[in-house]
Amino acid sequence: MRKQFGHCMLGAAAAAAACCLALHAAQTRYEPNWASLDKRPAPEWFRDAKFGIFIHWGLYSVPGWGVRGQYAEWYWRHMASKKPNNPWWQYHKRVWGADFDYKNFANLFRAENFDPDFWADIFARSGAKYVVPTSKHHEGFCLWPSAEATRTWGRPWNAVDAGPKRDLLGDLAKAVRKRGLKFGFYYSLYEWFNPLWLKDRKRYVREHMIPQFKDAVTRYRPALIFSDGEWDMPSKDWRSEELLAWLYNDSPCKEEVIVNDRWGKECRHRHGGYFTTEYGAGLPNAAHPWEENRAIGHSYGWNRAETVDDYKSAQELILILCDMVSRGGNLLLDIGPTGDGRIPPIMQERLVEMGRWLRVNGEAIYGTRWAGRACQWTEGKRPEQKYGKFMIKYNILQSSGQKPIGGRAVKQLFFTRKPNALYAISAGWPGRRLTIRNARMPAGGKVTLLGYKQPLPWRREGRDLVISIPRLNLDELPARYAYAFKIEGGELLPSSADQ
């Protein structure tokens, strides 16, 4: 079995679990209701993967502009009001002209520099285990030859009939799978200005959405489906339960697919294979599979108005990943390619640097589970962290490190576990001594620093495990920003003070 970053993507336990899921899928028929659908177990590949790449790419990538701090992929919706004080409309009018209709971007979306093998190489080098491009966003333009799109819009409205004249989704799926990564896609249920949606929503669901969705699933057999645009109607009106029963029972990807929680305005954090948070702090624990999704900058789609200060550093992204995984979640990190099909170099650099860190420390990330306690705090008053679905204030650089910040406690260690090992990931270099509070260690236990060959001396002090850290200069450090200690045989002891 092919290995990446020193970690087998599906170990023996995960392979056995995958077989169990396949057997479960083969033996179980799911009814078209949430009570039945929510019983489907999450596939182990998703729980093992931890890190995925989101891609927002469509006609909005041609103007590639948005007000800083907002989503550039909402360009059409925001500029459509044409109000004098609307900065989106003012930009469009100035750059493209008042008479330039959004539909004309289809002719300019040529993707002439799109190289799916290069994209897949960057994703593999990032350490991500799955890739989720937009099959279509709320604008309705499809990256595959969707007959429904062209028919209901009354004009060529997919990437084969217009623009690049190419099956972008299919080409990317092949390249991604060739690199051993899972392939999924994002799918917007609704479309802002689709004539059928505006005229008759029931017909839109019946004649457009359902056959279109089944077409994409049948063609590309996604391992993951990120649904969106669900908030205007309840799941009954979207016929989501009926659609997911087909997906789980009869689709070609029924044995491995997982779906999110965006299938009706009542669904988020209630129904679905995994729960989503967006530009937030994730969820507090591993009670249900979940995934935080966000971009490297403020916008999912490429935004030429963003500056270097809008992009998160590799340090921040790595610490976000560690924090999410320590609480049992995944991170889906978005990039926004340009209209001609290039991944901006600053995004490439961030992904490659994350991969450099994961090549050393991936053992403490991939295939791990919640350790019973997510983190260890320093001394000081602990800040309150709220959790939710969307846009929750969260700054990992202000809440992690080795020493309190302004008298405020920070997360010093992030914990993960595997059956025979506990991992403690320090936010920054811990110095010559690392104390893990309330930890048990057997007499024959072993402590190592991932990326460093020699075992580390350790001792017990009451309920604490004290590890002696080697004196290393900057060039000798195995990684940057965060350091993973493997504690074989160790486990965390229950402690209300450390929760």
FENPE-V627683 format. One record per pair of residues at least 12 apart in sequence whose ideal C-beta (glycine too) atoms are under 7 Angstrom apart, sorted by the first residue. I is the first residue (numbers start at 1). GAP is how many residues later the second one is. If there is no record, write none. Layout:
i:I gap:GAP
i:I gap:GAP
//
This chain:
i:2 gap:178
i:4 gap:176
i:5 gap:122
i:5 gap:353
i:5 gap:354
i:5 gap:357
i:6 gap:353
i:6 gap:356
i:6 gap:357
i:7 gap:355
i:7 gap:356
i:7 gap:359
i:7 gap:360
i:9 gap:120
i:9 gap:171
i:10 gap:35
i:10 gap:38
i:11 gap:356
i:14 gap:30
i:14 gap:34
i:14 gap:353
i:17 gap:27
i:18 gap:25
i:18 gap:26
i:18 gap:27
i:21 gap:20
i:21 gap:22
i:21 gap:23
i:21 gap:234
i:22 gap:233
i:24 gap:17
i:25 gap:229
i:25 gap:230
i:29 gap:220
i:30 gap:215
i:30 gap:218
i:30 gap:219
i:31 gap:214
i:32 gap:209
i:32 gap:210
i:32 gap:213
i:33 gap:208
i:34 gap:207
i:34 gap:237
i:37 gap:204
i:37 gap:207
i:37 gap:208
i:37 gap:211
i:38 gap:233
i:40 gap:208
i:40 gap:233
i:42 gap:216
i:42 gap:231
i:42 gap:232
i:42 gap:247
i:43 gap:213
i:43 gap:215
i:45 gap:137
i:45 gap:178
i:45 gap:211
i:46 gap:178
i:46 gap:212
i:46 gap:228
i:46 gap:243
i:47 gap:242
i:48 gap:318
i:48 gap:319
i:49 gap:80
i:49 gap:81
i:49 gap:133
i:49 gap:281
i:50 gap:79
i:50 gap:275
i:50 gap:280
i:50 gap:315
i:50 gap:316
i:51 gap:76
i:51 gap:77
i:51 gap:78
i:51 gap:270
i:51 gap:279
i:51 gap:280
i:52 gap:76
i:52 gap:77
i:52 gap:78
i:52 gap:79
i:52 gap:80
i:52 gap:278
i:52 gap:280
i:53 gap:70
i:53 gap:73
i:53 gap:75
i:53 gap:78
i:53 gap:79
i:53 gap:280
i:53 gap:282
i:54 gap:78
i:54 gap:239
i:54 gap:278
i:54 gap:279
i:54 gap:280
i:55 gap:77
i:55 gap:78
i:55 gap:79
i:55 gap:279
i:55 gap:280
i:55 gap:282
i:56 gap:17
i:56 gap:78
i:56 gap:81
i:56 gap:244
i:56 gap:245
i:56 gap:278
i:56 gap:280
i:57 gap:76
i:57 gap:77
i:57 gap:280
i:58 gap:15
i:58 gap:76
i:58 gap:79
i:58 gap:81
i:58 gap:83
i:59 gap:46
i:59 gap:47
i:59 gap:50
i:59 gap:80
i:59 gap:82
i:60 gap:12
i:60 gap:13
i:60 gap:15
i:60 gap:16
i:60 gap:79
i:60 gap:241
i:61 gap:48
i:61 gap:240
i:61 gap:241
i:61 gap:275
i:61 gap:276
i:61 gap:277
i:61 gap:278
i:62 gap:43
i:62 gap:46
i:62 gap:47
i:62 gap:277
i:63 gap:12
i:63 gap:33
i:63 gap:42
i:64 gap:238
i:64 gap:239
i:64 gap:240
i:64 gap:274
i:64 gap:275
i:65 gap:26
i:65 gap:238
i:65 gap:239
i:65 gap:240
i:66 gap:233
i:66 gap:237
i:66 gap:239
i:67 gap:20
i:67 gap:21
i:68 gap:230
i:68 gap:237
i:68 gap:238
i:68 gap:242
i:69 gap:229
i:70 gap:229
i:71 gap:228
i:71 gap:229
i:71 gap:230
i:72 gap:227
i:72 gap:229
i:72 gap:230
i:72 gap:231
i:73 gap:64
i:73 gap:227
i:73 gap:228
i:75 gap:13
i:76 gap:26
i:76 gap:63
i:76 gap:116
i:77 gap:61
i:77 gap:115
i:79 gap:13
i:103 gap:52
i:106 gap:35
i:106 gap:50
i:106 gap:56
i:106 gap:57
i:107 gap:55
i:107 gap:56
i:108 gap:231
i:109 gap:54
i:109 gap:55
i:109 gap:230
i:110 gap:53
i:110 gap:54
i:110 gap:230
i:111 gap:52
i:111 gap:53
i:111 gap:55
i:111 gap:57
i:111 gap:229
i:111 gap:230
i:112 gap:228
i:112 gap:229
i:113 gap:227
i:113 gap:228
i:113 gap:229
i:114 gap:54
i:114 gap:227
i:116 gap:55
i:116 gap:56
i:116 gap:59
i:117 gap:58
i:119 gap:53
i:119 gap:56
i:119 gap:224
i:120 gap:55
i:120 gap:56
i:120 gap:58
i:120 gap:59
i:122 gap:221
i:122 gap:226
i:122 gap:229
i:123 gap:53
i:123 gap:58
i:124 gap:55
i:124 gap:57
i:125 gap:226
i:125 gap:227
i:125 gap:230
i:126 gap:225
i:126 gap:226
i:126 gap:228
i:126 gap:229
i:127 gap:227
i:127 gap:228
i:127 gap:231
i:127 gap:235
i:128 gap:53
i:129 gap:52
i:129 gap:53
i:130 gap:51
i:130 gap:52
i:130 gap:54
i:130 gap:93
i:130 gap:94
i:131 gap:45
i:131 gap:50
i:131 gap:52
i:132 gap:52
i:132 gap:53
i:132 gap:54
i:132 gap:92
i:132 gap:94
i:132 gap:200
i:133 gap:36
i:133 gap:39
i:133 gap:52
i:133 gap:53
i:134 gap:52
i:135 gap:34
i:135 gap:50
i:135 gap:51
i:135 gap:52
i:135 gap:81
i:136 gap:51
i:136 gap:52
i:137 gap:51
i:138 gap:50
i:138 gap:52
i:138 gap:53
i:138 gap:54
i:138 gap:91
i:139 gap:52
i:139 gap:53
i:140 gap:13
i:140 gap:17
i:140 gap:51
i:140 gap:54
i:141 gap:16
i:141 gap:17
i:142 gap:15
i:142 gap:16
i:142 gap:17
i:143 gap:16
i:143 gap:25
i:143 gap:26
i:144 gap:14
i:144 gap:15
i:144 gap:23
i:144 gap:25
i:144 gap:26
i:144 gap:72
i:144 gap:75
i:145 gap:13
i:145 gap:15
i:145 gap:16
i:145 gap:22
i:146 gap:12
i:146 gap:66
i:146 gap:69
i:148 gap:60
i:148 gap:63
i:148 gap:64
i:149 gap:63
i:152 gap:42
i:152 gap:43
i:152 gap:44
i:152 gap:56
i:153 gap:41
i:153 gap:42
i:154 gap:41
i:169 gap:16
i:169 gap:51
i:170 gap:49
i:170 gap:50
i:173 gap:47
i:182 gap:41
i:182 gap:42
i:183 gap:37
i:183 gap:39
i:183 gap:40
i:184 gap:38
i:184 gap:39
i:184 gap:40
i:184 gap:41
i:184 gap:42
i:185 gap:31
i:185 gap:35
i:185 gap:37
i:185 gap:40
i:186 gap:40
i:186 gap:42
i:187 gap:26
i:187 gap:29
i:187 gap:38
i:187 gap:40
i:188 gap:40
i:188 gap:41
i:189 gap:20
i:189 gap:38
i:189 gap:40
i:189 gap:41
i:189 gap:49
i:190 gap:39
i:190 gap:42
i:196 gap:12
i:201 gap:32
i:205 gap:33
i:205 gap:34
i:210 gap:29
i:210 gap:33
i:213 gap:30
i:217 gap:30
i:217 gap:34
i:217 gap:36
i:218 gap:34
i:221 gap:31
i:221 gap:32
i:222 gap:31
i:222 gap:35
i:223 gap:30
i:223 gap:33
i:223 gap:34
i:224 gap:33
i:224 gap:34
i:225 gap:32
i:225 gap:34
i:226 gap:34
i:227 gap:32
i:227 gap:33
i:227 gap:35
i:227 gap:36
i:228 gap:34
i:230 gap:32
i:230 gap:33
i:230 gap:34
i:230 gap:35
i:230 gap:37
i:231 gap:34
i:232 gap:33
i:233 gap:31
i:233 gap:32
i:234 gap:30
i:234 gap:31
i:234 gap:32
i:235 gap:28
i:235 gap:29
i:235 gap:31
i:235 gap:32
i:238 gap:25
i:238 gap:26
i:240 gap:23
i:240 gap:24
i:244 gap:15
i:258 gap:15
i:258 gap:16
i:259 gap:13
i:259 gap:14
i:260 gap:12
i:260 gap:13
i:260 gap:14
i:260 gap:16
i:261 gap:13
i:261 gap:14
i:261 gap:15
i:262 gap:14
i:268 gap:121
i:269 gap:120
i:273 gap:16
i:274 gap:15
i:274 gap:16
i:274 gap:17
i:275 gap:13
i:275 gap:15
i:276 gap:15
i:276 gap:17
i:277 gap:13
i:277 gap:15
i:277 gap:111
i:277 gap:112
i:278 gap:15
i:278 gap:16
i:278 gap:111
i:278 gap:112
i:278 gap:113
i:279 gap:15
i:279 gap:111
i:279 gap:112
i:280 gap:12
i:280 gap:107
i:280 gap:108
i:280 gap:110
i:280 gap:111
i:280 gap:112
i:280 gap:114
i:281 gap:104
i:281 gap:106
i:281 gap:111
i:281 gap:113
i:282 gap:42
i:282 gap:45
i:282 gap:47
i:282 gap:105
i:283 gap:44
i:283 gap:46
i:283 gap:104
i:284 gap:43
i:284 gap:103
i:285 gap:42
i:285 gap:43
i:285 gap:85
i:286 gap:41
i:286 gap:42
i:286 gap:84
i:290 gap:39
i:291 gap:38
i:291 gap:39
i:291 gap:41
i:292 gap:32
i:292 gap:37
i:292 gap:39
i:293 gap:39
i:293 gap:41
i:294 gap:39
i:294 gap:40
i:295 gap:39
i:295 gap:41
i:296 gap:15
i:296 gap:16
i:296 gap:37
i:296 gap:39
i:296 gap:51
i:296 gap:54
i:297 gap:13
i:297 gap:14
i:298 gap:12
i:299 gap:37
i:300 gap:34
i:300 gap:36
i:301 gap:35
i:302 gap:34
i:302 gap:35
i:302 gap:36
i:302 gap:42
i:311 gap:35
i:314 gap:36
i:314 gap:39
i:314 gap:40
i:315 gap:166
i:316 gap:80
i:316 gap:81
i:317 gap:16
i:317 gap:33
i:317 gap:37
i:318 gap:36
i:318 gap:39
i:318 gap:163
i:318 gap:164
i:319 gap:77
i:319 gap:81
i:319 gap:108
i:319 gap:162
i:319 gap:163
i:320 gap:76
i:321 gap:44
i:322 gap:92
i:322 gap:103
i:322 gap:160
i:323 gap:73
i:323 gap:91
i:325 gap:40
i:325 gap:43
i:325 gap:91
i:326 gap:48
i:326 gap:49
i:326 gap:88
i:326 gap:89
i:326 gap:90
i:327 gap:43
i:327 gap:47
i:328 gap:42
i:335 gap:12
i:357 gap:122
i:357 gap:123
i:357 gap:124
i:360 gap:90
i:360 gap:91
i:360 gap:118
i:360 gap:119
i:361 gap:89
i:361 gap:118
i:361 gap:123
i:363 gap:87
i:364 gap:52
i:364 gap:59
i:364 gap:61
i:364 gap:86
i:364 gap:120
i:365 gap:51
i:367 gap:51
i:368 gap:48
i:368 gap:49
i:368 gap:50
i:368 gap:55
i:369 gap:48
i:371 gap:44
i:371 gap:45
i:371 gap:46
i:371 gap:51
i:371 gap:121
i:372 gap:120
i:373 gap:42
i:373 gap:119
i:373 gap:125
i:373 gap:126
i:374 gap:40
i:374 gap:41
i:375 gap:36
i:375 gap:38
i:375 gap:39
i:375 gap:40
i:376 gap:36
i:376 gap:37
i:376 gap:60
i:376 gap:61
i:376 gap:122
i:377 gap:32
i:377 gap:34
i:377 gap:35
i:378 gap:25
i:378 gap:26
i:378 gap:31
i:378 gap:32
i:378 gap:34
i:379 gap:25
i:379 gap:30
i:380 gap:24
i:380 gap:27
i:380 gap:28
i:380 gap:29
i:381 gap:26
i:381 gap:27
i:381 gap:28
i:382 gap:27
i:383 gap:16
i:383 gap:25
i:399 gap:12
i:400 gap:27
i:401 gap:26
i:401 gap:27
i:402 gap:25
i:402 gap:26
i:402 gap:28
i:411 gap:16
i:412 gap:14
i:412 gap:15
i:413 gap:12
i:413 gap:13
i:413 gap:23
i:415 gap:77
i:420 gap:68
i:420 gap:69
i:421 gap:65
i:421 gap:66
i:421 gap:67
i:422 gap:65
i:422 gap:68
i:422 gap:69
i:422 gap:70
i:423 gap:61
i:423 gap:62
i:423 gap:63
i:424 gap:12
i:424 gap:61
i:424 gap:63
i:425 gap:57
i:425 gap:58
i:425 gap:59
i:426 gap:56
i:426 gap:57
i:427 gap:55
i:429 gap:48
i:429 gap:54
i:430 gap:39
i:431 gap:38
i:432 gap:37
i:432 gap:39
i:433 gap:33
i:433 gap:35
i:433 gap:36
i:434 gap:33
i:434 gap:35
i:434 gap:51
i:435 gap:29
i:435 gap:31
i:436 gap:28
i:436 gap:29
i:437 gap:27
i:437 gap:61
i:438 gap:25
i:438 gap:54
i:438 gap:55
i:438 gap:57
i:438 gap:60
i:439 gap:25
i:439 gap:26
i:439 gap:51
i:439 gap:53
i:439 gap:54
i:440 gap:50
i:440 gap:51
i:440 gap:53
i:441 gap:17
i:441 gap:19
i:441 gap:24
i:441 gap:46
i:441 gap:48
i:441 gap:49
i:442 gap:47
i:444 gap:45
i:445 gap:42
i:445 gap:43
i:445 gap:44
i:445 gap:45
i:446 gap:42
i:447 gap:20
i:447 gap:38
i:447 gap:40
i:448 gap:38
i:449 gap:29
i:449 gap:34
i:449 gap:36
i:450 gap:28
i:450 gap:34
i:450 gap:36
i:451 gap:27
i:451 gap:28
i:452 gap:26
i:456 gap:12
i:456 gap:13
i:463 gap:30
i:465 gap:25
i:467 gap:18
//
